[in-house]
Each structure stands twice: as structure tokens, then as C-alpha cells.
Amino acid sequence: MISGARQGSPAGLRRLFAAAMARDLRAFVVPGAEVARARGLDVEAAGLGMTGVPRHASVLLVVGELPAALRRAAAVVYAQMMRPRAVLAAGAGDLSPLPGADVSVGLSQEELEEGVARLRTAFARGAFAPGAAGFEPEMLRARTEYACPMHPEVVQDEPGACPKCGMELVSREAADGGSGPHHGGDHGGANGDHGHGGHGHGGMGFMSMVEMTKDLPRSSDGLPMEWVEAPFGPLFPGLPGGLFLKLTLDGDTVAEASPSACGWASPGPLTGPADALAERLAGIDPLSPASYRVLALRAVEDAAGAGADERTARARAGALERERAASHLGWLSGFAYLIGHRWLARRAAELQLAVLRAEPAGMPGLRAAARSLARRIERTPLLARRLEGIGALPGGTGASGPVARAAGVRTDARCGEGAYRALGFEPVVREGGDALARLRVRLAEIEESLGLAAAAGSLDIPAPRTATGASGAGAATVETPRGTATLRVALSDGEVVSAELEGPSARHLALVGRVAEQRELADALVGVASLDLSPWETAR
């Protein structure tokens, strides 16, 4: 029996129905398809269709370990899935409050395919059960809150009067199920300071509509509006898994945007043996583990006074460039899905997996394929018109990586590295600073990075020199696919005693308001997605 079986005796037509379902399993991937692909997993090749709609999914595929916030979000998704349903865990640890995994496998393609085969058997045999258990996570249980009919931004947990107009608060079911923030009764004025001199309702004198609406927020045309808070994420298809957006809507326009990140499951403290720091740091971000592995190696080498030789530096550059090309393709797939270009989403995903699995000899062919894809995109005028002017950011906003280079800023940590100079590297810079310019920068960088990876001749990160017994302070900077990341460490007798990490997405998170506010909702989401945020690195 599977954990989410449908109630009923497993006989007759139900057995036929179960067998048919087992042949056509569709998965909702948590934390997102981009994480599965970054780990080299081809979900569809393993036999699972993918969907971004929980009610269309029969399998919840959990990839890697999840922090508590994402596990709670995954439980909400699972509760929306139609029965029979199952949980397939790939390299996942604790799943609570989700039910236990029906099938658990490792993080390799072979193990995933074997797990899907086992899941098909489980569906065929256990899709129906006489005693099927229900599933209702705590965060979905109803909570009563009290709101003002005239001032909907005034919400509190207890009955009472509105501090703005004095109207009696009306009970309603909380939309967030008690798991999110809410406004207290003192919103807009403490202790009823804005009670309009006692001219409320019920024992109060007449109040004009002008008085009743004077404290409401104003739209751009000056009219009072009832703003609505709309949450997006942390499992919204097209946005990176783990990114949570709270958008305040004025009609269909975003008045305010408040981003936050659930963060990836922490790999544990960064302090500890210096020789293992690279593996600890690589666990922070599943979207760019090679970048953080190299960053840790360089910082430890700087602290120990032992730099990498030319061959090692060149091999590291090859690994970084393969990851950059794959990461940009992963972003392109999710971005295309968000804006409705399914052919582009599928083709970018195929190329990403091919890049991650390729040897140096295969890079020229992949570079030609990337060039062909870029030309096809440029020959799609509707796509350019859809993105032009969206999420515009001028230079000097504190951005780095493709976001800065798309605004004409020639900033790239690779410019100062000898290995890159020897490979003939030149940064890609475009003008415009909008979503279209960021797309064009990444397309050009995909092609350039594949050429650099081929020229490097190696795509593996050589084993580091031992730092046993080393003491000192060091720092390093790496140009990750999203921008510059800096790590500062202090060593004492071969142990990391302190580590300070600064990643690009932590800085870019502050730009969400600038690309989203005063935009129509669809354009706001496109602007946010064009930043290519990684919620995992923002948590450190």
C-alpha cells in the first residue's frame, strides 16, 4: 500500500485503474525541476512526467534535503494532490510533516530510474486500500481572524473594534492557515488614535464616505484602493524553489514586493577541518556547487600561503565554466516555462543535462547547439517585445554577474585571473539593464563558457593540497553563475575557526522591489525571475 492510497477494496476494475495509473505517473518536483537537473537527474527519462500543478500530479518527488520551511510547503502541495498519491525521495533526509517516503533512492540517474520502477509496482498493488489514512498538516487547519470591512489591512486575532473607524471587526477564516504573518489591531495607529473622534458605527454619528476611505492606501491615480496581499512561492513553477514573494496588489499592479528565502538545508557549520571545507561549502547551493567548492579551496590556500599551480587553476576554470553554462541553461528553462515558451523550456533543459554529462571533447558540439538556440531566440520577435523594458535596472545598483553586465557594467572577477587570461577570456557586456538584456548576456555566456571549458581541457576539480597544521587568515573571490561570491576564513592548526561568506543572491534579493513594484503582476514575476536568484545561498 502507498501512503496516499484511495479508499476502497483493491479488486476488479480498481486493479485495472491502478495498473493504468502506474504506467502514467506525473511528478511535482520539490524544491524544483532546476534543482533536479542541477544534480544531473533527468526526471522524464526516468519515466516520470512533470507538472507544475499539484492536482495533476500523482508523485511528489523530493530531491535532496529540505529545510523545515520547504518541508511544510511540500506538505501543502502533497495535501492538494489527488489520491492515489505517493512520495518518492531522492537523497532526502527528514520529510516531516510529510508522510514517510513510499520509495527512497540516492541522487543518481540509475537509482532514480530504479526507484520509479519500484513506485510503479507500489501503485499497481496499493493504489486502493480499505483503511486509507487521511493527511491534514497542521498549517492547513483553519484559524479564525477578525478584520475591518472598511479597512481590510486591519486584522487581529481577537474580536474588537477597528482603530481607524471604530467599526466592529468581522470574523473570517485566515487565508494563511496560521502559518504566516498578520497585522495586529494597532495597524495605522496605536490605541485607537485614528478612531475619528468617536464617530464610529454603532452609537456613532454619521460618517461620510470621504472620512471612511481617507486612511486607505492610494493607487497611482490617487483613488483609495483595497490592497490585496498575494503570496507566490516557495514552490511556484518558474521561480526558484525556496523563493517566497509577498506581493501587495493594487488591482493588477504590484504596489509592494517583499521577498524572502526559505534557504537550503544547512550543511552544518563551516568551521571544522580545513581539508573538508570545500565539501561543506559545496553543500550550500545545489545550483552551483562547483563554484563554492573552488571558492573554499582558494580561501584555504590563501590562508595557508599555498596557491594552486597553473594546471590546477586551468582545470578549475574548466569546471567553473561548465557549471556556468549549465546554470544559465537551467535558468533559461525555468524562465521560458514562466513566460509560456514550452519548446524553449524543454530544449534548454535537454542542453543543460547534456552539458553536465559532457567530456571536454563534447564541448564544441554543445557550443554549436547553444549558438543555434541563441539564434533561434533572437529570431523570435515576440519574445523580444515581451521582455524589453521589463525589470529595468541601471548600472550602480550594487548588482554583480549577468545582472550588472546586462546594464553595461564591465564587472567580472575572472578578468583578474591568470588562468582566464591565458584562455582568452573577455566579459560579455550588454546595454539595456532589462530582462531582455539579461537574457542576451546569459545566452552569450553559455556559448563563451562552453568554448572556455573546451579550451581548458579538463572539467574536474583536482584534489586540494592538504592544509593540515596550517594557520592564518585568507580570502578568495569567485565569479559564480550569478555574480561574485567572497569567502573569508581564519585557520588555526588546520582547523577553520571562522568563516564569512557573501554571495550574489543576498545582494540581488534587495533588487526585487525595484524590478517588481509599479508593474503589472505578470511583468513583475518576469522581472524577478530574470534576476536568477538562488534562495539557498541567501540563507548563510
SULRARA-V559215 format. One line per field, one symbol per residue. phi: phi as a letter, one per 40 degrees, with the letter a starting at -180 (. if undefined). A space follows every 50 residues. Layout:
# SULRARA-V559215
phi: ???
This chain:
# SULRARA-V559215
phi: .ccbccciccafcccccccccccbcbbbcbcicccccccgcbcccchbcb acbdccbbbccbbgcbcdccccccccccccccccaabbbbgcbcbdcccc ccabbcbbcccccccccccccccccbcbacbcccabcdccccbcbbbccc bcccbacbcibcccbgcccbcaccccggcbcacccccgicfgdbcfggcc bggbccbcccccbccccbcccgccbccbcbcbhcbcdhbcchcbbbbccb gbbccabbcabcgcdcchccchdccbcdccccccbccaccccccdccccc ccccgbcccccccccccccccccccccccccccccccccgcccccccccc cdcccccccdcccdcccccccccccccccbccccccbcgcgcbccgcgca gdccccbgccbaccccbccccccgcbccbbbhgbcccccccccccdcccc ccccccgabbcddcccbdgcbibaaabbccdbhcbbbbbbbafgbccaab bbbcccccdccdcccbcgbcdccccccccccfcbdccccc
